[in-house]
Amino acid sequence: MRTLAVIPARLAATRLPRKPLQLLGGLPLIVRVWQRALSLDVADRVVVATDSAEVARAVAGAGGEAVMTRADHPSGTDRVAEVASLDAFRDFDAILNLQGDEPFVSADALRGTLAALRAGGTPLATAATHAPSDVLQRPDIVKVVTADDARALYFSRAPIPWLRDPSDEALLTPLVLQHVGVYGYSRSGLRQWVELPPHPLERVERLEQLRPLAAGMLMRVAIVDEPPQGGIDTPEDLVRANARWTEHHFAGRT
């Protein structure tokens, strides 16, 4: 399967204004995410999908490829689908959606998502990692509950699973899964997703993945063994990300 990686980016974030153009390690965040995706060598082609000429210029100035899209997309997946439908990208069988605010996404998350996508003709896939139980109380962190066959049952900002009895803490611990911001789609799965109307659950939780889940589409979750990363959503997140970037840069790590 030839793989296209698309990084959707828009300037409309409210908690961190002009987020894609905020600096991480001296370069725009969206450039750092594009560089990360390229360096992991998981996809055959990596492009940024944006409705902002400023973002497109920043990416092009760093040597990257940006595709201009419509401004009215309700989700990143809808923006990715517009790019995947273009003639220039029709020969890619698998499409990866990398969140534009996760510059530390791991190769394991991307490869795990692709492996889950390729298992038995799965139309949709994503990744998650085990997390400490205190994330259950953080609405900024998205949690996922899975079935025994790795199907996603539900994603939420709420504490799922809910610990009804404190004596069951040991049962809860291995069930706490933090969603990793990457999606994989087959071409038909992506088309089916965006043909669905936005769902009330998607709107209430502000989680686009609830749209296909509510419609009964199969989404497999690859569990990867890595420390939870999380995206950059606030000025505080950006400060922490820059500190981490500096630490890794001087340590010679990526």
N, C-alpha and C positions, 0 to 999 in steps of 0.2 A: 504494500500500500504506500503510495506517495503521499507525503504529509505536508500540509500547508499550515503554518502557525500564523495566527492573526492576533494582533494586540489592539483591542479597541481603546480609543482614547478620546475624551471630550473635555472641554474646559469648564463644564457647568457644575463641578463639585462645589458644595457649599461649606463643608467643614474645613476644607483646605482649598481655598480659591486658586484657580489656575494650576491645579495639581500636576498635570503632566509636564508643566514647564518649571516647576519648583526644582531647585538644584539638589542633586545628590552626588557628592564627590566632585562638585564643580561642573557637572553636566546636567541637562534636564532629566528629570525622572524617567520620562518616556524613552529617552535615549539609553539610559542605563538598563531599562527592562529589555529593550531591543538587543542591546549588546549581550545581556545575559542569555536570552533565548538563542542567539546566534552561537554563543560560545559552547552551549550544551550539546550542539550538533545532533539534535533530536529530529528536527524538521528539515525537509528538503528546501524550503523557502520560508522566510520570515518577513512579514509585512505589518505595518501599523495602519489601522483603519481609523480615520478621524474626520470630523466635520470642521476642523479648525485649520486654516491656512498657516497659522503660527506654529502649530504642532507639526504639520507637514514639513515646513521649512526647517524646523529644528532637527527632525529625523533625517531629511535629505542632506542637511549640512554635516551630519555625522557619517554620511555614506550609506544611510539606510534607505529603505523603500517605503513610501507612504502612499496610501490610496485615499482619495477624498470620497466621503460618503454623504448621504443625506443627513440633515440635522434633526429629523423627527423620529429617530428610532427610540422605542421604549426601553430597550435593553442592549447590553453589549452583544448578546447572541444575535439580535436582529441586525446589528451593524456588521458582525462577522458574516452573516448570511448574504448580505449585499455584496461583499467582496468575493465570497466563494462563488457567487452566481456569475461573475464576470468571465468573459471568454478567456482571459489570460490565465484563469485559475481552474478551468473546468477539468483538467486532467489530474487533479489531486483527489485521491479517494478518501483520505482522512483529514479532518480539519481540527486543529487545536486552537482553543481560545485561551490566551494567556492574559490575565488581568494586568492592566497597565500600571498598577500601583504595587506590584510584587516583584521587586528587583532581585530578591534572594530565592526565587523559586528554584527548586532542586531538579536535577536530572531524573531522580527517582520518581518524583511526582509526575513529570511529563511522560516518562517511559511507562510508569505504572498505569497511567490513564490510557495510553495507546494500547498497552497489552490488554486492558479490560475491554477496550473498544473492539479489539480484534477477536475476542473470545466469543465464539458462537454467534457471530453476526449481530452483536450488540449495537443498537443505534446510537446510544449515548453513554458517556462515561465521565467520571471525575475522580478526584482523589481526596483522601482524608488521612489524618494522623492522630495517634493517641495523644490525649492532652490531660493535664491535671484537672481534677474535679472542680477547682475554683473557677474555671472558665464558664461553668454552667451559669454563673451569676452575672456574666458579662454579655449584654445584648449586642455589643459591637463584634463579638465573635460568633460565627455561624457554626452550629452543631448539626450533625447528621446521625440518624439512626438507620442501621442496615439490617437486612434479613440475613439468614444463614447462607444464602447463595450470593451474597455481596450486593444484592439489589438495594438501592436507596429507598427507604420507607418514608422518610420525612426529613426536611431541613428546617431549622428554626433558629431564631435569635433567643428563644426562650430556653430554660434549662431542660433539655431532653437528653437521656431519660430522666424522669423525675424520681428522686429518692424518697419514696413514701415512708420508709422506716429506716432510721439511722443504723439499725443493726445490720442492714444489708449493704453497707458501704463497700465491703469487699466485692460484692457482685457488681456494683456500679462502676468501679474504677476502670475495668477493661472495656466498658461500653461507652466511655466518653470519647467521642471522636470530633475533632475540629476539622471543618471543611478546608481544603486547600483550593485556592482560587484558580483552578484550571479545568477546562471542559474539553472533552473529545467528542466529535460527532462523525458518524458516517454521513455521506452526502445526502442520503434519503432521510436520515434522522434529523439532520439540521433543517432540511426543507419542511419536514412535518412539524418540528418545533415552532418555527416562525409562522407557519400557516394557522396556528392556534391563536385565538384571541387572548390578550392578557387576562389572567385569572384573578378573582378576588383574593385568593391566598397570596399570590405573587404581589399584589398591590399592598395588602395588609402588612406582610413581613418585609417587603422590599427585597424579595429574593426571586430572581428570574427563573431559577431552576424548579420552582414550584409549579410553573405553567405546564411543562410536559409531565411532571409527576401527577398532577391532578387529572390529567387526561389519560393516565394509565400507561404512559410510555415507560419502557424499561431503561433505567440508568444504573449502571454498575459502578461501584465505588472501589477503587484500588486503595488499600491501606498501606501507607508507606511509613518506613521507620526513620523518622526525622523529627527534630524539635519543631514544635509549632512556630510558624513564621508570622503570618498575618500580613495584611496590606498596610499601606501608608494612607491613613484617612484624616489625620489631624496634624497640626503643627508639632505637637509633642511626638507623634510617630515619626515625623520627618527628622527631628532632632536625634531621636534614638537611631534611626536608620543611618544618618550621617556619622554618628559615633561608631556604629558597627562597620560602616564602609571604611572609615579611617583605620580602624583596628585591623581589618582584613588586608587593606592595602599595604600597611607597613609590615604585616606578618607574611606578606607574599602569598596570601591565599586568595581564592576566588569564591 
